[in-house]
Amino acid sequence: MLPTEVPQSHLGPSVLLLLQLLLPPTSAFFPNIWSLLAAPGSITHQDLTEEAALNVTLQLFLEQPPPGRPPLRLENFLGRTLLADDLFAAYFGPGSPSRRFRAALGEVSRANAAQDFLPTSRNDPDLHFDAERLDQGRAQLVGALRETLVATRALDHTLARQRLGAALHALQDFYSHSNWVELGEQQPHPHLLWPRQELQNLAQVADPTCSDCEALSCPGNWLGFTLLTSGYFGTHPPKPPGKCSHGGHFDLSSSQPPRGGINKDSTSPGFSPHHMLHLQAAKLALLASIQAFGLLRSRLGDRDFSRLLDITPASSLSFVLDTTGSMGEEINAAKIQARHIVEQRKGSPMEPIHYVLVPFHDPGFGPVFTTSDPDSFWQQLNEIHALGGGDEPEMCLSALQLALLHTPPLSDIFVFTDASPKDAFLTNQVESLTQERRCRVTFLVTEDTSRVQGRARREILSPLRFEPYKAVALASGGEVIFTKDQHIGDVAAIVGDSMAALVTLPLDPPFVVPGWPLVFSVDGLLQKITVRIHGDISSFWIKNPAGVSQDQKEGTGPLGHTHRFGQFWMVTMHDPPQTGTWEIQVTAEDTPGVRVQAQTSLDFLFHFGISMEDGPHPGLYPLTQPVAGLQTQLLVEVTGLGSQANPGDPQPHFSHVILRGVPDGAELGRVPLEPVGPPERGLLAASLPPTLLSTPRPFSLELIGQDGAGRRLHRAAPQPSTVVPVLLELSAPSGFLAPGSKVPLSLRIASFSGPQDLDLRTSVNPSFSLTSNLSRAHLELNESVWGRLWLEVPDSAAPDSMVMVTVTAAGREDSPVPPTHAFLRLLVLAPAPQDQLATPTSSSDPTLTTATPAFSPFTLVTEGRAGAGLAGSPWWGTVGGLLLLRGLASW
């Protein structure tokens, strides 16, 4: 039944969305799920962001039937908690991994939460709609959305997600920090996302807005006028007489008359004086967030919008190619593999969504070529030929660093070369960047450490010259595979294999020890297991739990089929593999490489954070890596739970996490995992004590648990993490970089493990002028040092381009303290017309499908059915019935 004030002629042609909230009432406009420790029963920025994205994804799936599969039906999702795994299984097919999509949502959610923690954003009233700065807040909001559009079209999806998180944070804060809810409004503000529409009825500085309230809960302190206002927080800017405060324990302005406040951030009166309106504010913030996602979808088109949120089970394809004269065979192998992948997967759900190509030689590298069009990628790759530059070494790591800046997270990067790196000084920085990007790097090297013929030599080359490749591969979870020209075409087939959503099974011990077998576990959720062995191998055998073994002979054996290409073996196991403990015994002259991989939808994502409990917005401040001596929280998100069993069957679960040293594999400790929220979300947390992370070093994460039948589960993170010696925090003011501008950046360094003497280095890509007032720092235990950097953007800077600023803190001289790196992505953007966001996408845009209507706002529709409330919804019971959203044709 439609509300009487909405003419039926204004409704869109289809039901757009099913609205649900993932968390039951145990979960603020506080930053993230960690905030629930301070305010149980609240709705967080993370909840609102992820729920809005799921709803718009369901809308997209309903309107765009999957190729070769029946269309989705809305009724199949009624009465169920909306989960990414279920959406992907219904649209792409059972077992289709949602890992990349959930990782993209995590990037947006963490960028959203960071607005409450970063020094350049946490106290800026314009970024939180505080202090009656509503026009300024709307300008910041629209600007962040515009930057999201530009970064997406430039294929810099990481930067786009960061700006989207900032935009959603401000948008959601509007409904908690202003009096829009108190005014009795039942729909999102109609003009907040549109810069050409003025905000009406704004309270002026002389208009009193609140009365005094000395209690924690202040339901009657708003004066009841019809003007739009928001609360003041802290002392900057100072609160004028008669104005409302934000309120809560940590708001200094709330102690000045009129006391109290109007924020609706949480259900706790200690933090939110208008806590009684929290759910109404959250409801409108969710609707507004869905509007924002819908606006982006209408502007980008379905294809680019899907790339923004990685709404696909597919991976990206990223090549770094040595183009010197001796590389003809390798380049041809890369072309063959790329062509095979493009032709085999074109039009399927597994078609790569992003292509990256970076050539290098000596002394040059680049430029980087990025595209989402497979034909353009193939054309560009086909134009590369091996020419000149026949001596060694080459600028490999510089090219790899460039590829990492442009390759989406959770991707594989393949490096084809026959030369050692000339730029080995970049090794540590590239290692750190692979972990920041969560990208795995595999080197295919057609020269072994003993070969002395082929290229011209400038000098006698060390047998250790490939160690930088091994270090980067180890840090990223990849491999270095040495082969010969005649075998590179066959060995390069691992490119296609690595793009099939594989997990790497942990080995015990993690490397070959003479006389000892490598042990790994196989569970019933694994299939298509492959074993790769490479090196100077004399013999090997593989044994299953029943004692059946198979050696290195080529062909089909009792366990699988063996292929050999020179010193590279690949064994493809028969399906289904026997569950239990398997063994591999290898005899070799050197230390061979062994890797066991399998397909499964049951995997996990993880990130680290610091619990922030002593401020106005308690939550988990995200960290790229844990910091030595600092109490660190590990958050794990298990993917693929929804596709493992029939409804009602026991689900797989993980009980604890093991930390192991890298590369030795020694167990550093094990910590229990505690569920966070409802079990179907698969969120787990572990508190990592400082004693466990006291020494800067790399470590790996392994999850241990049981499947639904009580059998052992064992999963490993795809790459190691690193305990860094200091906290290095680099941030920029909100907004974009304008050509011809000079932008201040904020730097903070803190030590929690003892005194530190550090040298600081800075770099920027591209090579803009970057100066700093801090080149050295001495830190005592629990001491912080602040610095300032100035980035000068030349007039000639290309609009719509990305800038990467890197700060490195390293121990002085011969200090054993490893370097710590901080990376900051920024966007160069030319000034735009005021109403650019409101300009419709051209009808000639090939990525905009006719099934995507011009964006319109949503009207809440209730269809009264007793007991039809949606599962896991904290507020729907108070509204009553099933809630759908319909689009209005005109806005």
C-alpha positions, -999 to 999 in steps of 0.1 A, spaced: 0 0 0 14 34 -11 15 64 11 -12 88 1 12 117 -4 31 99 -31 14 99 -65 15 64 -81 25 80 -114 58 90 -98 69 54 -90 96 38 -109 89 7 -130 103 -19 -106 108 -26 -69 143 -14 -63 155 -27 -30 149 -49 -1 158 -31 31 173 -51 60 198 -45 87 225 -72 92 230 -68 129 204 -76 156 202 -52 185 237 -61 198 256 -40 175 264 38 164 268 61 142 299 52 161 327 41 137 325 3 135 314 -29 151 341 -25 178 321 5 191 294 -19 204 316 -24 235 307 11 245 271 13 232 254 -21 227 223 -20 206 235 8 184 239 10 146 274 19 134 288 36 103 300 2 93 266 -13 95 250 15 75 276 15 48 277 -23 43 239 -26 44 234 2 19 259 -15 -5 242 -49 -2 208 -33 -10 221 -16 -41 239 -47 -52 207 -67 -48 189 -40 -69 216 -43 -96 212 -81 -96 174 -79 -98 176 -56 -128 204 -73 -147 197 -110 -150 228 -131 -149 240 -146 -183 230 -182 -186 212 -183 -153 176 -177 -142 169 -142 -130 168 -135 -93 134 -131 -76 129 -106 -49 107 -129 -29 136 -153 -24 153 -127 -2 123 -118 19 125 -128 56 162 -135 54 193 -116 65 209 -102 34 245 -116 31 271 -111 4 277 -148 1 241 -155 -6 238 -128 -32 269 -141 -50 257 -177 -49 223 -167 -63 237 -145 -91 270 -160 -101 263 -196 -90 270 -218 -59 304 -214 -45 312 -181 -62 336 -163 -39 324 -129 -25 358 -123 -10 368 -94 -33 334 -77 -28 336 -80 9 371 -67 9 360 -36 -11 332 -30 14 358 -33 41 379 -6 24 349 18 23 339 10 59 374 15 73 378 48 53 344 58 68 355 50 103 389 67 99 371 101 96 366 99 134 403 91 141 426 109 117 440 142 129 431 160 97 394 150 99 383 140 134 378 176 146 368 193 114 331 204 118 327 206 80 333 168 77 307 159 103 279 185 98 287 200 132 286 236 145 257 246 121 282 244 92 256 227 70 264 244 37 301 237 42 293 201 51 272 197 20 300 211 -1 325 186 14 300 157 9 294 165 -27 331 171 -33 340 137 -19 313 120 -41 327 138 -72 362 126 -63 348 91 -60 334 94 -96 367 107 -110 389 81 -92 366 53 -104 367 64 -140 405 67 -137 405 31 -125 419 40 -91 393 21 -71 413 22 -38 413 60 -38 376 59 -49 366 38 -20 385 60 4 367 91 -8 334 72 -8 339 62 28 345 99 37 314 110 18 292 83 35 305 93 69 295 129 65 261 119 50 253 96 78 265 121 104 240 147 91 211 126 104 227 121 138 242 155 144 215 178 129 179 182 141 164 167 109 149 138 128 136 162 156 118 182 129 97 151 123 111 143 89 105 107 77 126 108 45 162 118 38 169 155 30 159 160 -6 187 185 -15 217 172 5 233 154 -25 226 181 -50 249 211 -50 226 232 -72 198 231 -46 201 255 -17 196 242 18 166 260 31 155 273 66 190 272 82 193 286 117 214 317 119 240 326 145 216 347 165 188 321 166 187 302 199 183 265 193 185 246 227 175 250 263 197 239 292 197 202 302 219 189 331 209 153 327 225 127 304 193 122 285 178 154 270 146 146 252 131 181 257 161 205 252 154 213 215 134 245 213 110 231 187 114 256 160 114 248 122 149 259 114 177 234 106 206 233 130 234 210 143 253 207 175 286 223 184 315 200 195 345 210 216 359 245 215 366 250 178 346 268 167 333 281 201 296 276 208 276 309 206 250 316 233 218 296 231 231 270 207 229 232 209 259 211 217 268 178 202 268 164 237 282 134 256 310 128 280 338 140 258 322 172 244 336 202 262 310 225 247 282 206 265 293 219 299 286 254 288 250 267 289 229 255 274 242 222 286 234 188 271 233 181 234 213 166 204 235 139 189 219 106 181 252 86 175 243 57 198 217 42 222 239 53 252 228 85 270 264 89 282 274 95 246 242 107 230 217 130 248 191 122 220 198 85 222 160 79 221 160 90 184 190 69 174 171 43 155 151 69 136 183 87 127 199 54 116 169 46 94 172 79 75 210 76 73 206 41 58 181 54 32 203 83 24 233 60 20 213 39 -4 205 71 -23 242 80 -25 251 45 -39 223 48 -64 235 82 -75 270 68 -81 255 39 -100 235 61 -123 265 83 -130 290 55 -135 268 29 -152 265 -6 -140 298 -18 -153 319 9 -136 298 8 -105 304 -29 -102 342 -23 -105 340 3 -78 327 -23 -53 343 -53 -69 309 -69 -75 324 -99 -92 341 -132 -83 369 -125 -108 404 -112 -102 426 -87 -121 454 -95 -146 486 -76 -140 519 -81 -159 553 -66 -154 574 -74 -185 611 -71 -191 613 -59 -227 651 -62 -234 664 -81 -264 668 -115 -247 631 -116 -236 614 -128 -268 603 -162 -255 590 -147 -222 570 -119 -239 554 -145 -262 545 -167 -232 529 -137 -215 509 -129 -247 498 -165 -250 486 -167 -214 469 -133 -216 451 -143 -248 441 -176 -234 426 -160 -203 408 -133 -222 393 -157 -247 384 -184 -222 367 -160 -197 353 -132 -219 316 -127 -210 318 -151 -180 317 -141 -143 354 -149 -141 364 -124 -168 391 -102 -154 378 -68 -144 410 -48 -145 442 -51 -166 476 -37 -158 507 -37 -179 541 -22 -170 572 -27 -193 607 -21 -181 643 -23 -192 674 -3 -184 674 26 -177 637 30 -181 604 16 -169 568 22 -176 546 38 -185 518 19 -168 489 9 -190 456 2 -172 422 -6 -187 390 -25 -181 387 -35 -217 403 -69 -226 407 -60 -263 426 -28 -254 448 -48 -231 455 -74 -257 463 -47 -283 487 -30 -260 504 -62 -250 507 -73 -286 526 -41 -294 554 -50 -270 585 -66 -285 619 -75 -272 643 -47 -283 678 -37 -273 691 -33 -237 709 -66 -237 728 -62 -205 719 -69 -168 706 -57 -143 673 -39 -151 648 -16 -134 625 -44 -123 615 -32 -88 607 3 -101 583 -12 -126 568 -35 -100 563 -6 -76 544 12 -104 523 -18 -110 514 -21 -73 502 15 -73 477 7 -101 467 -29 -93 436 -35 -72 440 -51 -38 439 -89 -35 454 -93 -70 482 -114 -84 510 -97 -102 533 -117 -126 568 -105 -134 585 -119 -164 623 -113 -166 657 -129 -171 677 -102 -152 684 -92 -116 672 -58 -103 693 -27 -107 671 -10 -82 675 -34 -52 674 -4 -28 636 -4 -33 633 -40 -19 619 -31 15 596 -4 2 581 -28 -24 578 -55 3 558 -31 25 537 -20 -5 527 -56 -14 514 -60 21 496 -27 21 479 -36 -12 475 -73 -2 489 -83 -36 508 -115 -43 539 -113 -66 552 -142 -86 585 -139 -105 590 -161 -136 628 -159 -141 643 -175 -172 678 -175 -157 690 -196 -128 716 -184 -103 744 -205 -120 739 -194 -156 766 -171 -169 759 -169 -207 732 -151 -226 733 -114 -217 762 -90 -219 776 -83 -184 787 -50 -171 804 -67 -142 807 -101 -125 772 -108 -111 767 -122 -76 749 -155 -72 728 -136 -47 716 -111 -72 680 -125 -72 676 -123 -35 655 -91 -37 630 -110 -58 629 -138 -32 624 -112 -4 595 -96 -22 579 -129 -31 582 -140 5 566 -108 19 538 -110 -6 530 -147 -4 543 -153 -39 571 -173 -55 602 -170 -76 602 -197 -102 634 -202 -123 630 -219 -156 644 -220 -191 634 -203 -223 620 -235 -238 598 -241 -208 585 -207 -201 554 -211 -222 542 -241 -201 553 -228 -168 535 -195 -175 502 -215 -173 503 -208 -136 490 -173 -145 456 -187 -154 456 -212 -125 464 -184 -100 433 -164 -111 409 -192 -101 402 -181 -65 427 -205 -50 438 -207 -14 473 -218 -4 474 -246 21 499 -242 50 528 -266 50 545 -279 82 574 -272 81 569 -243 56 600 -253 36 618 -285 27 640 -299 54 662 -329 42 648 -361 55 615 -346 67 581 -347 50 560 -316 44 526 -321 60 493 -304 50 456 -310 58 428 -315 34 392 -310 44 359 -317 27 355 -281 15 386 -282 -8 387 -293 -44 410 -292 -74 441 -295 -54 474 -288 -72 510 -293 -59 538 -273 -75 574 -283 -70 604 -265 -86 641 -265 -82 670 -289 -87 649 -319 -78 662 -355 -76 629 -371 -66 597 -366 -47 566 -385 -36 531 -375 -24 512 -396 1 475 -394 10 459 -402 44 453 -438 34 490 -444 27 487 -444 -11 516 -426 -27 527 -413 -61 562 -402 -72 576 -377 -98 569 -398 -129 549 -380 -155 514 -391 -164 484 -402 -144 490 -420 -111 468 -432 -83 466 -396 -67 466 -374 -98 482 -363 -130 518 -351 -131 533 -326 -157 570 -317 -159 586 -288 -176 623 -289 -170 627 -283 -132 591 -275 -127 565 -301 -117 527 -297 -113 506 -325 -99 468 -321 -103 450 -343 -77 419 -363 -86 386 -350 -72 373 -354 -46 406 -356 -26 407 -378 5 403 -357 37 430 -359 64 467 -354 66 488 -356 34 526 -357 31 552 -346 5 588 -358 6 613 -340 -17 649 -348 -23 668 -319 -39 703 -304 -43 691 -270 -32 661 -257 -13 632 -264 -37 599 -245 -38 568 -264 -29 533 -249 -29 499 -266 -25 468 -248 -36 431 -257 -38 398 -242 -48 373 -234 -20 348 -207 -12 356 -209 25 384 -183 31 389 -153 52 398 -116 52 416 -99 81 428 -65 93 443 -50 124 433 -21 146 437 -3 179 408 -1 202 400 36 208 379 37 240 387 71 255 371 95 231 338 107 217 337 80 191 349 47 205 358 21 179 386 3 161 412 26 145 424 5 115 461 -3 110 478 -17 79 502 -36 101 505 -42 139 529 -20 159 555 -34 183 545 -31 219 509 -19 211 478 -39 221 464 -48 187 431 -63 177 427 -87 149 394 -88 131 387 -118 109 359 -120 83 352 -155 72 338 -157 36 319 -185 20 299 -196 50 265 -192 32 274 -217 5 286 -245 26 255 -262 39 218 -265 37 198 -242 59 198 -255 95 230 -276 90 259 -268 113 282 -243 98 320 -243 97 336 -223 124 371 -212 134 381 -213 171 416 -198 173 444 -182 153 480 -193 152 509 -168 146 540 -182 130 574 -167 123 584 -161 87 603 -178 72 611 -203 99 575 -213 107 581 -214 144 548 -210 164 548 -176 181 515 -182 199 479 -190 195 450 -168 205 413 -177 208 388 -161 183 356 -147 197 325 -143 175 313 -107 170 277 -102 160 255 -129 145 273 -161 134 261 -159 97 282 -128 92 314 -147 101 330 -119 121 356 -130 146 380 -110 168 412 -118 187 432 -96 211 469 -99 203 489 -90 234 519 -68 231 542 -96 244 532 -116 213 541 -87 190 570 -73 209 597 -77 182 595 -62 146 594 -92 123 572 -108 97 546 -134 108 519 -155 92 483 -161 103 466 -195 103 430 -202 114 421 -235 130 385 -247 134 360 -274 124 336 -280 96 299 -287 101 307 -324 108 334 -317 134 364 -323 111 395 -301 113 397 -269 92 430 -252 85 433 -220 65 462 -196 61 464 -159 52 476 -156 16 506 -135 26 525 -126 58 520 -96 79 548 -76 96 552 -61 131 565 -26 124 587 -9 150 568 25 151 533 38 144 536 60 113 505 81 105 503 102 74 472 122 65 460 151 44 433 177 46 399 168 31 394 174 -6 415 171 -37 447 185 -50 443 214 -74 470 221 -100 492 250 -88 484 244 -51 506 237 -21 490 212 3 501 206 40 503 169 51 503 158 87 528 132 100 528 115 134 554 90 146 549 71 179 569 44 197 554 18 221 584 -6 224 613 16 236 635 44 225 640 49 188 664 70 167 650 74 133 659 89 99 629 100 78 628 99 40 600 111 18 591 104 -19 562 112 -42 550 96 -74 549 114 -98 579 136 -89 563 166 -74 581 189 -50 578 175 -14 594 192 16 593 183 53 602 200 86 613 167 100 642 146 88 652 129 121 633 119 152 642 106 187 614 89 205 612 76 240 588 49 251 551 59 245 563 92 230 549 108 198 565 133 174 546 154 149 558 167 116 545 187 86 551 181 49 543 204 20 533 189 -13 535 213 -43 513 204 -72 526 220 -104 503 238 -128 511 211 -154 498 183 -132 474 161 -151 438 164 -138 421 132 -126 454 116 -118 466 99 -86 496 109 -65 513 86 -40 532 100 -11 555 77 8 572 84 42 599 59 55 611 59 91 644 38 94 669 32 121 700 53 118 732 39 104 737 3 114 705 1 135 688 -33 134 654 -16 134 637 -24 101 620 5 81 584 15 86 565 29 56 534 50 53 516 55 20 490 82 12 470 83 -21 457 117 -32 438 129 -63 446 158 -86 413 173 -97 405 204 -117 378 227 -103 344 216 -115 311 234 -121 289 236 -90 263 212 -104 286 185 -120 272 158 -98 237 166 -110 247 163 -147 232 130 -160 254 105 -177 254 108 -214 231 84 -232 260 75 -254 280 61 -225 284 24 -234 287 14 -198 252 27 -189 226 1 -195 191 11 -204 179 -10 -174 194 16 -150 170 44 -145 181 80 -139 187 82 -102 158 91 -80 151 92 -43 133 64 -25 100 63 -7 95 40 21 66 16 15 50 -5 41 30 -36 32 13 -45 65 16 -82 72 15 -93 108 47 -109 118 65 -101 85 94 -82 101 127 -90 85 152 -112 102 179 -94 122 163 -60 121 165 -39 152 139 -13 143 115 -29 118 93 -43 146 85 -7 156 75 2 120 55 -30 114 54 -51 83 76 -55 53 96 -26 41 104 -21 4 119 9 -14 105 22 -46 121 48 -68 104 81 -78 107 90 -115 111 127 -108 131 143 -80 
